[in-house]
Amino acid sequence: MQIRTRLGFCLPLLATVFATGCALKHEDPADEYREAVPSAQSVNIDGPGSANGTSSTAALSSAPQAHTLGSAPPGTPDPSGYAKWYGFTRDERDGVNSITLAILGGVSLIVHSEPTSTTSDSATWGPYTDALDPASYRLRVQRVAPGEYDYVLEGRPKASSSDADYQTVLSGKGYGRNDARHGQGAFTVDLDAARALDPYKHPNDSGSVAFEYQLPANIDDDLTALPRTISATVVPQGESHYAIESQANVDHTGSLHVTAHADIDASKTTALEDVQVESRYRADGAGRADITISGGDVPATIGTVTASECWGSDFMRSYYTDSANIEPSAGDAAACVYAGP
């Protein structure tokens, strides 16, 4: 079973927001509600090859196409010479980031327009409807305690005028700028609701994605500020799932930890394996991945397969070895930028 859902989330309502949004004053009463909602850029998962994870624009442009989980299974070296498990971790990161960009990118545009209505402890934007969209959407932000806010993006069929028909696409919690917890938060994306509201755009989406993040206090002034820790758990319908955690440091080094229960065979028709990938990278993108695979189609006589792979700042493999000789050892361990797991 595929672990990845299709991640096409662009919301057509954005055109309506652009058309109806009003210019904001420097001090707007709705600012306290806006401060609780993170931007897509601020919660991007960093990693080798990302804006914060590498200093080489040329390396980014020449990097390989991202691998879907299992598209480069053990024993299948990347013919381009790029590090296979670098591609794996980059792809998982990019897949999660595509969700935050599409969903939170739309929310950010909405929340920075003029609210449709406000109360003493809430602000509401919408409902907004694009002419070619089958659904209408609204965003609500509620103060639930001093400095603490809950927010929800909801959609309902365009023809409906009943609040009972709203389905939650995104729900989360955040904190205002003057709260000591500002920069912390969590949100969940409901992929089943997205598909129900617009099955044409989301025919293969299912399950949910849950995010948690810890960002610097100055994140509002610098969306790329470090350090930051971001985690996401992806649970499609069925048995497969994966979780990814990113730690991006002030010196632009970092780590990515991926835990998955998925079919790593390219056919996606065999048993699900338990996979762990621990990747570390330097500011120039050079890094190391240590991999553990067990269960599924791994023979009981082997039990657990461990592997290590290193790559340089050009993302080309510099070293590889595994415990089961699935793929020939290559390169020199001395070339690894990190000496051990």
N, C-alpha and C positions, 0 to 999 in steps of 0.2 A: 504494500500500500504506500502511496506517495505521502511523504510527510509534509510537503509544501502545498499550500493552497495557492490559487491564482490570486495575485495581489493587484488587481486593477481597481482602484478605489476613487478615482477622480470624481468629485461631486459637481454635477452641472449647475447646482444652485449658486456657485461662486459668481457666475456672470450676473445673476440677479443682485448679489451682494454688492458687486462693483457698481451696479446701476443705482442702487438705493442708498448705499452708505453715505454718511455725511462726514464732513471734516470734523475732527475732534479738537476741542480746546485743550490748552496745555494742562489745565486741571479739570478733569471731567469727573462727575460723580460716579460714573461707571468704572473708573480706573481700578478701584479696589477689587472689583470682580474680574477684571482682565488680568490682574497680577497673579491670580491663582491658576490660570490656564497656561501650561507650558507651550512654547513654540516647537514646531517640528525640528528645527535645527538644534535647539538646546538639548533635546533628548535623543539625538542621533547616536547610535552605537558606533564608537570609534573602532579602528583596527588597522592592520597593515593595508595601505592603499587608500585610506580615507584622508580627508583634508587635514585632520589632526595627526594622522598616523604615518605620513610620509612627506618628505620635503621635495620629492621629485615629481614634477608635473609630467615629465617625459615618461617616467615609469608608469604613471597612471594611464596615460594614453596608450601605452604599449602592452598593458597588462592583459591577460587572457580573459575571455568571456567567463563569467562566474559559473561554477559547476552547481547543478542541483544536487541535493543530497543523494548519493549513490550513483551519480552519472560517471564518476571516476572511481570505481570500486577497487579494493586492493588487488594488485596484480595487473592493473592497467595504467602504466605510466603516462603522463601527459606528453604527447609527442612533441609539443612545443618546447619542452624542457622546463616549463614553469613548475614550481612546487605544487604537487597535487593537493596537499592538505592546506596549503595557503589558499588555494582556490576554494576549497570546501568551506573554510572559516569565513572567507570574504563573502561567499555567496549567502551563507546563513545570515551574516550581518546585513548584507544589502537587502535581503528579502524582508527582514524585520523593519529596516529603515524605510522601505517603500510604503509600509503601512502608516508609519508616523508622518511621512511626508504628505501622503494623500489625505489622510483623515485630519491630522492636526494642522496641516497646511490650510485646509478648508476652514477649520474651526478658527484659526488665527485671523483669517480674513473677515470672518463673521464678527468675532468679538471686538475687532478694531473698527467696526462701523458703529453707527449710533444705535443704541438699544431700541427695540420696538416699544418696550414698556419697562418700568422699574417700580419696585415697592421699597419699603424701608429696609428690607434685608435680601433683595434679589434683583436680578436683571434678566430680561428675556429678549432674545433676538429671533425674529421670524414670527410665523412660518414664512419661508422663502420657497418659491417654486420656479424652476426653469421651464420654459415652454415645452421642451422635449423630454423632460424628466417625468417619470411616472409617479414620483413621490414629492412631498413637501417636507421641509426640514425646519426645526427650530433648535436653538441652543438656550439652555437655562442655567444660570449660576446662582446658587443659594448660599448665603452666609449661615452656617450652622453653629458657629461659636466665634468669639472674637478672633479675627485673623484666619479663620478656617472656613473653607468653602467646598461645596460639592457642585459638580457640573455634569450636565448630561446633554448629548446631542441625540435628538429623536426624529424619526421620520414616520409619515403616514401616507397612504395612497392619495394622489392628488385630488381625486374626486371627493375625499372625505372631509368633513368639517367637525368630526367628533374627536375630542381629546382621547377617548378610549381606544382609538385606532393607532395611537402613536406607539412605535417600537423603538427601544433604546439601541442605538448604534454604538455610542461611546458614553462611558460614565467614568468619572474620576474624582479625585480629591486633591486640593492644593492649598497653599497658604499665601497670605498677602505679604507684600514687601517688608512691612514693619514687624512681621512675626519671625521669631527665632527659627522657625521651621521652614521659612521660605527657601525654595530650591529643592525641597523634598516633596514627594508626591507619588501617586499611582493612578493608573487608568486602565480600563479594559475595553477592547473593541469586540463587538459581537458580530461575527462574520455571517451567522445564520440570519440575523436581522437585516444585514446589508443585502443578502441574496433575496430575502423575501420582499424587500422594498423595490429592488431592481434586479430581477433574475436575468435580464438580458446582459447586464454588466457583470454579474457575479454568478455565473452558472455553476462554477466549481468551488466556490468559497464555502467553508463550513467551520464550525467550532468557534474558538475565541483566541484572543491574544491578550495576555495580561502583562502590564509594564509596571516596574517600580524604578524610581530614580532618586539620586542624590546629587545635586548640582551646587556649584559655588554660590555664595550669597549675591555676587555681582552679576549673575547670569542675565539679568534684564538689560544691563548695559553692554555686555559682551557675550553674545550667544555661543561663542566657542570657548568660553572660559573653562579652565581646568583647575583642579582635578574633578572628575565626575565618574560616578558608578551607575550603570544602567543595566537592568535585567529584563528579559522578556520570556514568557512561557507561551509557546504556540501549541494549541490542542485542537487539531482538526477532528472531524467526526471519525470514529474508528479507533483503532488501538495505537496508532503512531502518534508521537509527540516529540517536541524538543524544547530545550531551554537554552538561552544564551545569556551570558553575563559579560559585560565589558568594564574594564577599569582603565581609564585614561589618566595619566599622570601629568604633572606640571611640566616635566621635561620632555613630554610627547612620547615617552615610552608607554607601553601598556600591555594588557593581556586580554585574551578572549577565552572563555570557558564554555564549551558546548556539550550538553548532555542530551542524547537522543535515543529514542526507541523507534527504529525504522529499518526498512529493507535497504541495505546498502548495495544490493545487486542491481545492476543497470536495468534488468527486465521488470523490476518491481512486482514480481509474481512469486517470490520466495518468502521464506520466514523473516520475521523482524529480528534485528540484532540490537544489542545494547552497545552504544557507542559513546565514548568520551574523548573529546579533543581539547587539550590544553595548549593554547598558543600564546607565545610572548613575542613582542616585537620592539625594535628600537625606533628612534625618531625618524631614521631614514628608511624604515620599512623592513629591514632585514630581521629575520626572526626564526623561531623554532616551534614546532608542534610535536607534542607527544600524545599518542593515540592508544586507546584500549578498546578492543572489540570482543564481545562474548555473546553466547546464546545464538539463537537463530540457526543459521547454516554453518556456523563454526563447528567443526567436528568435535565430538565429545573427547576424542583422544588428544585434541589440542587444548580445549578448554577456553583459554583466553589468549588472544593475539595482542601483543604490544608492538608498537612501531614508533620510530622517531624520524623526523624530517627537518632539515634546515634549509634556509634560502637566504640569498644575499639581498642587497638593496635593489637589485634588478628583478627580484622575485623568482630567479632561476634556482632550481634545486642545486644545493651544494653538498648535501649528504642525505642518505636514506638507509635505514635498516629496519627489519622486523623480526620477530621471534619465531616465525613459522616459515621463513623463506618463501613467502607468498610472492615477493618481488625481490630481485637480486639487490644486495647491498650495493651502494654506489657512493662515490665521493669520499671525503675525509672528515672524520668527526672533529678534527682540529679546525675545520672551516666554520663550525657552528658559532654563532655569536653568543649563544648561551651554552655552557658546558654540559648541563644536565637538565633533567626534567624539573 
